[in-house]
């Protein structure tokens, strides 16, 4: 019984991944794709304190640790935009991309390694 449940959930996840675009991108892929994308939004999902330490120019911040508030603010985002998402090291932003996909945002791109490995411009 559990195996059937697991197979169905994996099949459902694979189906969703085909519909939605959640991708882990390297810094180079993320920045090159972002630069060419005229429909982009940079989304920082770190805490307020982390954001104040420095952020990628143009980023809007929604703290994923504030679960209900994160979802409320995420639902107000334009689902037609392409979201370039980052956090400190790439874990929370990966989760945020999946949450964005689950509420109908089709294109969410995770920055692997997060801002810790970011070599581009930051605002401090």
C-alpha positions in Angstrom: 0.0 0.0 0.0 2.8 2.5 1.0 4.7 1.6 -2.2 1.6 2.4 -4.4 1.2 5.7 -2.5 4.9 6.6 -3.0 4.8 5.7 -6.7 1.7 7.9 -7.2 3.3 10.8 -5.4 6.5 10.5 -7.5 4.4 10.3 -10.7 2.5 13.4 -9.6 5.7 15.3 -8.8 7.2 14.4 -12.2 4.1 15.5 -13.9 4.2 18.9 -12.1 7.9 19.3 -12.9 7.0 19.0 -16.6 4.3 21.7 -16.3 6.3 24.1 -14.1 9.9 25.2 -14.5 11.7 25.0 -11.3 15.4 24.8 -12.0 18.6 24.9 -9.9 20.9 27.1 -11.9 24.6 27.8 -11.4 25.6 31.4 -10.8 26.7 31.7 -14.4 23.4 30.2 -15.8 21.3 32.3 -13.4 23.0 35.6 -14.2 23.1 35.0 -18.0 19.5 33.9 -18.1 18.4 36.8 -15.9 20.3 39.3 -18.0 18.4 38.2 -21.2 15.0 38.0 -19.5 12.8 41.1 -19.9 10.1 39.5 -17.8 12.2 38.8 -14.7 11.8 39.5 -11.0 14.6 38.8 -8.5 13.3 37.4 -5.2 15.3 37.2 -2.0 13.7 34.8 0.5 16.1 35.5 3.4 15.2 37.1 6.7 15.1 40.9 7.2 18.4 40.8 9.1 20.1 38.8 6.3 18.7 41.1 3.6 20.0 44.1 5.5 23.5 42.6 5.3 23.4 42.8 1.5 21.3 41.9 -1.4 21.4 41.5 -5.2 20.3 44.8 -6.9 16.7 45.0 -7.8 15.7 42.2 -5.5 12.4 42.2 -3.6 12.4 40.4 -0.3 9.8 37.9 1.1 11.0 36.0 4.1 10.2 32.3 3.6 10.5 31.7 7.4 7.3 33.7 7.8 5.3 30.9 6.3 1.7 32.2 6.1 2.9 35.7 5.2 5.3 34.3 2.6 2.4 32.5 0.9 0.1 35.6 1.2 2.7 37.8 -0.5 3.6 35.1 -3.0 0.0 34.9 -4.1 0.1 38.6 -4.9 3.0 38.1 -7.4 2.4 38.1 -11.1 2.3 34.5 -12.2 3.3 35.5 -15.7 6.7 36.7 -14.6 9.9 34.7 -14.3 11.3 34.6 -10.7 15.0 34.3 -10.0 15.1 33.2 -6.4 18.0 33.2 -3.9 18.7 32.8 -0.2 21.9 32.4 1.8 23.0 29.0 0.4 20.3 27.8 -2.0 18.2 25.6 0.3 15.4 27.9 1.2 15.2 29.3 -2.3 14.8 25.8 -3.7 11.9 25.3 -1.3 10.5 28.8 -2.3 10.6 27.8 -5.9 8.6 24.7 -5.3 6.1 26.7 -3.2 5.8 29.3 -6.0 5.1 26.5 -8.5 2.4 25.1 -6.2 0.5 28.4 -6.3 0.6 28.7 -10.0 3.9 30.5 -10.7 5.3 28.5 -13.6 8.8 29.8 -13.9 11.0 29.9 -10.7 14.8 29.6 -10.9 16.9 28.8 -7.9 20.4 30.2 -7.5 22.5 27.2 -6.5 24.9 28.2 -3.6 22.8 31.3 -2.9 24.3 34.7 -2.2 27.2 33.1 -0.4 28.7 32.1 -3.7 27.4 35.1 -5.6 30.3 37.0 -7.3 28.1 39.6 -8.9 27.1 43.0 -7.6 25.5 43.4 -4.2 24.1 46.4 -2.3 25.2 46.6 1.4 
